Amino acid sequence: MSASSISKSGTWTSFLKSLASFNGDLSKLSAPPFILSPVSLSEYPRYWADHQEVFVEPSLIDNENYKQRCSCDKNVESPEMARMLAVIKWFICTMRSQYASRTEKQGNEKKPLNPFLGELFVGKWSNKDDPSLGETILLTEQVSHHPPITGYSILNDKHNIRFHGYNHLKTSISKTLTLNVKQYGHAMLHIRDDDETYLITLPPLHIEGILAASPYAELEGRTFIQSSTGLLCSIDYSGKGYFSGKKNTFKARIFKDPKQVDDKTKATYTINGQWSKQSTIVKHDPKLGDSEPKLFFDAELPKVCELYVKPIEEQHPLESRKAWKDVADAIIAGDMSLISKHKTALEEKQRAMRKEEESEGRVWQTRWFNCVNYDLEESASSSEDGSSMIGPTEEDQYLALAKAFNLSTKNVPSGTLAHEKHHKKADLTSLHWRFVRENWDNDKDIIA
Ligand SMILES: CCC(=O)OC[C@H](C)CC[C@H]1O[C@H]2C[C@H]3[C@@H]4CC=C5C[C@@H](O)CC[C@]5(C)[C@H]4CC[C@]3(C)[C@H]2[C@@H]1C
């Protein structure tokens, strides 16, 4: 059925009517089968690293090879700048995976399964066709169901790459049936033995085309990449119909002094283009002026690496594809009554578990992630009573990196700066989820 015929069908028009009472809770929406994805949102962090070569590259740049490895500027001034450029290339590369790959593959966005509390997703890129990359492991955990929060960790021990983050979504529907998505949370990329760290914020997005039954994502707003080397990259997004006219447009600027982030004349490089296609880079030299634009990245070139996920029979009951199998099969079969039967069964099991915990005065214990309260003083790496609420550990670089560019460390939309209105709201908490590597290392029940 084409999108245009779907958009005129009875099921879609009644779905659109149901959107009028959408209250932001995606789990309450019963969308028609053809718009449901058999994939859980807990699998989406895979998009941070499904181009393994690009993901590993920043870790391969050192004091000897930085000029020759920096394909967009052979005269790059330092290894730190070369690594920042490689991190930006990786970040832009993930944008296409995160926000355009499903539409490219299946024609439009679909509604992913809503992860249950404690849902796990484990995968690995073995990189057999390029062993020099080493093996990368993907771990995700639904650390909260209300509100929905997914923790994720991507580890490549061969190159000492640790990428951890969490994602919390707040959604709303506009009068024109555009789904507005604010992302809360952030990610931290740690590379090299001296633990060079990059704090990465997440862009707001909106889903257009719902009226026409062919929804697709477009980014907006601004994200930041703050390096522990002092370098800062700020990226602005816009789409079709904005000043640029092209979909998936971005403009990135690199600053040596994060405090100058709003003075574009102080940028060392400006990168322009589409995060789903090509982008070019200009170097601003105080003496030589601006360089000619040069190709920075072509997002359609790097190949997607196969993620290995254990067969369902080898999975733990909390692992996503095992837990959702009956629902996923019913969605693939397009059988609405079977979908709601199996979905209801899973939801009732969850409700029963929450009731039992409540009657026993217990709360669900998260497995690989801790919730850190950044309003608390520095504390040891684990709390005495085993609760998951602790203060930051001394090696935690989050506060220092946030301070460098005045990022709010409160629970506000990702990328909010401390002088912006969201940060001024009263009673804001500063709770952020952190991966605990030893919990994964000591986990005897789950293997990658
Ligand atoms: C409320 C209206 C509704 O359900 O409409 C259903 C429509 C088919 C489309 C809505 C769904 O579109 C999906 C796109 C999903 C985002 C895609 C990429 C990412 C990046 C990743 O790093 C974090 C998750 C995120 C933000 C996904 C969140 C969920 C989105 C918006 C799905 C929508 C429910």
The ligand as an SDF file (V2000), in Angstrom:
LIG
                    3D

 34 38  0  0  0  0  0  0  0  0999 V2000
    3.1340   10.1800   18.3770 C   0  0  0  0  0  0  0  0  0  0  0  0
    2.9300    9.9750   16.9370 C   0  0  0  0  0  0  0  0  0  0  0  0
    3.4360    8.6580   16.5230 C   0  0  0  0  0  0  0  0  0  0  0  0
    3.5750    7.7050   17.2430 O   0  0  0  0  0  0  0  0  0  0  0  0
    3.7770    8.6420   15.2270 O   0  0  0  0  0  0  0  0  0  0  0  0
    4.3360    7.4310   14.7980 C   0  0  0  0  0  0  0  0  0  0  0  0
    5.1770    7.7920   13.6570 C   0  0  0  0  0  0  0  0  0  0  0  0
    5.3020    6.5590   12.8850 C   0  0  0  0  0  0  0  0  0  0  0  0
    6.5850    8.3080   13.9190 C   0  0  0  0  0  0  0  0  0  0  0  0
    6.9580    8.5320   15.3800 C   0  0  0  0  0  0  0  0  0  0  0  0
    8.1900    7.7460   15.7140 C   0  0  0  0  0  0  0  0  0  0  0  0
    9.3310    8.1270   14.9130 O   0  0  0  0  0  0  0  0  0  0  0  0
   10.4120    7.4460   15.5000 C   0  0  0  0  0  0  0  0  0  0  0  0
   11.7400    8.1580   15.3310 C   0  0  0  0  0  0  0  0  0  0  0  0
   12.4050    7.8670   16.6840 C   0  0  0  0  0  0  0  0  0  0  0  0
   13.7250    8.5590   17.0290 C   0  0  0  0  0  0  0  0  0  0  0  0
   14.7820    8.2050   15.9650 C   0  0  0  0  0  0  0  0  0  0  0  0
   16.1550    8.4010   16.4590 C   0  0  0  0  0  0  0  0  0  0  0  0
   16.5030    8.5990   17.7480 C   0  0  0  0  0  0  0  0  0  0  0  0
   17.9520    8.8190   18.0720 C   0  0  0  0  0  0  0  0  0  0  0  0
   18.3690    7.8850   19.1940 C   0  0  0  0  0  0  0  0  0  0  0  0
   19.7240    8.1460   19.5630 O   0  0  0  0  0  0  0  0  0  0  0  0
   17.4720    8.1050   20.4000 C   0  0  0  0  0  0  0  0  0  0  0  0
   16.0180    7.8250   20.0440 C   0  0  0  0  0  0  0  0  0  0  0  0
   15.5180    8.6510   18.8390 C   0  0  0  0  0  0  0  0  0  0  0  0
   15.3430   10.0890   19.2640 C   0  0  0  0  0  0  0  0  0  0  0  0
   14.1660    8.0260   18.3990 C   0  0  0  0  0  0  0  0  0  0  0  0
   13.0690    8.2680   19.4330 C   0  0  0  0  0  0  0  0  0  0  0  0
   11.6960    7.7170   19.0300 C   0  0  0  0  0  0  0  0  0  0  0  0
   11.2850    8.2210   17.6540 C   0  0  0  0  0  0  0  0  0  0  0  0
   11.0130    9.6960   17.6880 C   0  0  0  0  0  0  0  0  0  0  0  0
   10.1060    7.4340   17.0300 C   0  0  0  0  0  0  0  0  0  0  0  0
    8.7150    8.0280   17.1060 C   0  0  0  0  0  0  0  0  0  0  0  0
    7.7990    7.4150   18.1300 C   0  0  0  0  0  0  0  0  0  0  0  0
  1  2  1  0
  2  3  1  0
  3  4  2  0
  3  5  1  0
  5  6  1  0
  6  7  1  0
  7  8  1  0
  7  9  1  0
  9 10  1  0
 10 11  1  0
 11 12  1  0
 11 33  1  0
 12 13  1  0
 13 14  1  0
 13 32  1  0
 14 15  1  0
 15 16  1  0
 15 30  1  0
 16 17  1  0
 16 27  1  0
 17 18  1  0
 18 19  2  0
 19 20  1  0
 19 25  1  0
 20 21  1  0
 21 22  1  0
 21 23  1  0
 23 24  1  0
 24 25  1  0
 25 26  1  0
 25 27  1  0
 27 28  1  0
 28 29  1  0
 29 30  1  0
 30 31  1  0
 30 32  1  0
 32 33  1  0
 33 34  1  0
M  END
$$$$
